[in-house]
Amino acid sequence: MAGRIEDYALIGDMQTAALVCRDGTVDWLCLPRFDSHAVFAGLLGTEEHGFWRLGPAHAADAEPPTASRRRYRGDSLILESEWDTPRGTVRVTDFMPPRDGAPQLIRIVEGVSGRVPMRSALRMRFSYGRVVPWVHKHEGRTVAVAGPDSVWFDTECETYGKALTTYSDFTVTPGDRIAFTISWQPSHKEPPPLPEPEPSLQATEEFWREWVEHCTYHGPYREAVVRSLITLKALTYAPTGGIVAAPTTSLPEHIGGVRNWDYRYTWLRDAAITLSSLLRTGYRDEARAWREWLLRAVAGDPENLQIMYGIAGERELGEAELEWLPGYENSAPVRVGNGAAHQLQLDVYGEVTEALHLAHMTGLARNDYASLLQLKLIRYLEDHWDEPDEGIWEVRGPRRHFVHSKVMAWVAVDRTIKLIESGDADGPLEKWRELRDDIHRDVCEKGYDKERNTFTQSYGSKELDASLLLIPQMGFLPPDDKRVIGTIEAIQRELSTPDGFILRYPTSGEDEGVDGLPGDEGAFLACSFWMADDLAMIGRVDEARKLFEKLLSLRNDLGLLAEEWDPELKRQVGNFPQAFSHVPLIDTALRLTASGAYGG
């Protein structure tokens, strides 16, 4: 059985990523890309669906021992796990070197004290655990082949096969360093080069050290901010600049429920807010690469802007269910692809325009097509801003006039007006000023409940929605506006969990709610960070700091966050690690630091 979501560590090479559990098991790895089929899919099933465990040997009928401690090596994505056993102490170092060739996962076992018996158990299963590969020896190397894929296993240890699994049994003493590596290669090509574990480790550490040196944030929350930035970098697909929302699929938003989605794609919304955080912490190269990715993905067709694309800009992300996988803790179905790709979500026009505006304001070299794209997006909104849509949360129920979508349409027009006023673009300024005023008036008249002094989720509804917390952050209304304060306080009353975290919107248990799905979900961590931001903006800075630091305490021991927090089970839920949680962490840290609202 897979570990708790927070029991996992992330390692990656900016093209794919692996999740490593506390007991030394790699339960998730897609090769060669984030969105490729998994070679290890035990996370969503059982050991029959693929895993790689490396740790102290244990009895066959006993649970594998969990690491006594683990950490990332400094500010890097190199994982170090240590086991204290009755026979001594051993360390395993896991990493994936940033690649210019075959993707590799390297594991180095190091003896610290005593004599520790160790075991490596490698069970490769292709196509998300469905396909058993042909495993054989080739010039002294072990290779697993199935269809277009081959995975090569290299180690100096003796190996043997048993029950369709490759084992190595060995003992380490102080000073011993024994490496194990898997490398992916298209099956029709020559074998990948023999790995060089020690030089690769040194190069990987140097890469991360140099990258982190560019961070311009040096405030009191630096550790949390830097770890979040490293995580966002790890979720960036280096060849194209696309940013995945998370490296996993179908980790449930409610244990045992059906809210299980594939997040291994580039949401314009998530990527745009990630760009914002990177720009504000000194990472212009990543921002430039994402802008270029955006221009390629949208191409000459901004009227048909999708809410998400593949990591290379692919448009077709058809959704399917993998019926042979039982799901994480029996949370079925397991889905790959995402049927929300072709939804209408008007807010993405605002997020993209805001990202392009911020890039322009922070001095990113001008790109004429980026300005042209911005103008084309507004021309589309001129005719469509007043239509119902599926909204920021991708509801699978009927379309509605979501207030947040209208607010973000206003943002798109407002930022484009600013671009024209700066002299860097030409457009019908007076016409678009009128459009901006029309959208603002429409939202304030139809999306505001005067009796309760709060904006609502959609026109004419009584439900609240945590996305309304973005109204002051986007500049739609000032923080001291009574309608803003009323909305913040209403969300605190109606969407707070007992421990003070924020739900996205009301769900209806076994009945279908506004999102068209049965079941409930946890507190949405991004929304909880937004609440901390808003509290700081309206002067309740001590309350904001306390909420922020409470949110920081939800991170696992390595500083990682999933999408949500289950307030009843007291555990992380949803895909992991989640960009949409780490970005607002960075933003709130920057805001609180600027306001002096921190205690230390």
Phi, psi and omega in degrees: 000137180295157178284176172298154182303318182286355176281355186261148172251153177256131164231155183187172184232021182067021170222332172206180184208155177236151174249127183245124182278168180299336181270010178086016181261127169275110184256355182209125175198123175254135181227137007264356184239168176308319187262012175285170175296146180283139171270325172243112181239020179302336178303326184253013180201239180229182177299337177298341184261012173107132178195168172217107180255133177222114182184186179302141179297148180215163180296149184300329182264011181250156175289143176299139180291142177272154181298141178290330178198158177207159181195161166275143178287103181057214178269073182215183175248028177263118185266131175241122178241135181236138176245128168264118182241166177302339183258355180147188183241140181225149179237137173242127178252120182246135177197164174233112183293136173307128197256151165233012179210228182292138175293139182227145167242118185246134179231121182246121178265131183231126175284130180256313178206156177069197176235111188248116173292135184233160175216136168251127177236114187241115178237102180270131177225123184270168178055054177058042174086001186272331189248125174273120184281166172275113182255126182207173178265142177221108180052046176084357180253149177267132181227138175247128185232135172207117178056235185278355189250146168220141176236126184256133183245122183234132174198155176279349181282155172291142178235158175210155181256141177202131178052046178059032179225144178261122183247154167221127176244130185201169179233139179244146177235168183307131179093343178293139173223114184237126186255146173230135183221138164245141180228137178264146176206141172307136190293341182271357183262170176297157178304147176293158179300153175299136182291157175235081191302313185292311175299325179294321178297315180297317180293322179294316178297319180295320179303309184291322179299315180293323181293316183294332180299340180281350183294128183265358180270127180227031183276189186291343181255028187301318182302313181292321181293314182296318178297322178293320178296318178299320179297317178296320176299320180294335180271004178268130177274103192304320183298333185240339186090356176293150183236121179280150178291325177196159181271009186236167171233146166066018166289124196286147172280344174215120185303125181087359184263187185256000183277072187232116189229158179268117184252016185273039181227175183257103172283130178301321182297307182298316182293323180294317180287331174296316177304318180301313181294320179296318180297321184281354178242014170101009186255080183282327182298317179295321178296318180295317180296320179293320179299319179294320176301314181302314183295324177290319183294315182286326178054224183262025189227055183293341178293336179251040179304127176267158178282338179210158178221168170291168186291345173253009180099011179298147183257331184267112184235047187312137185269136178217161179247135180264092190290343181279351177260127182286346179093159179297120184046045177061033175266098183245155007274161169271124184247145168233148190079172181212112183290352179281356186303329184254017174291159171267115177230097187295338182295335184295333176298321178290317181296317179295315180296320177298319179295315179296323179296315181296319177301318179295317184290332181267009171089014175298134185310136184299140174234115186298325181289329177299318178293321178296319178299317180301317179294322180293324178297321180290324178296326175293314182297329178310321185262349190231355186298334184266016177268154172288156180214184179272347172079175185300330186265009173058048183298146178253019172261196182296151175294149179221169173272082182287132183298317181300322179298318180293320179299317181288332171297319176299318179301316181301315181291316182300314182291329178289322174301317179297323178297317180293319180296333179282350180089007183262006175201161177243140178189170181286083191302310183295321179299318183282333172296321176295320178298316178301317180294321180297316180295317181299314181296318181298315180296315183291332179276319190256343183252010184239130179262104184295324183295322182262355181054055178206145166288157183241171184299317181213167182301127176082359182268165174257344183291152173260169181208131184294342177295343176295342178296343181278352182304309178286329182293331179272356179081013180294320173221152179289154182301331183273003177294134184299331179289325177292311180299319178298322179292317178300313182291325178294319179294321176300321181287315194259339183241011179272143170277167180303332180266012170092006177271167192247131172278155178293314184192167180292137171249169192240028178062234183283345179272158176284130178260203182299333183274001177077015183233146173279166175091167180251183178212172180278182174291135183274118190294322178301318181295325179292322174295321178300322178297317178300319177301311183296319179299320177295321182293331181262014172093000180266063192288325179295319178295321178296315181297317181297318178295317181298314182290332173293321177294320178300328181290346178281343180299152176286181185296346179256005176086021185254148181233140168276194183282323189222170176233125178275110185289341179274314181277347181057053180207160179285144176222161181093173184298152196210141342287156192249120179301323185288353171263321183284330178296307179294335172302312179298314183298317181292321177300317179296318182293314182293323178295317180296329182272353184075015185269069176214157187246074179175000000 
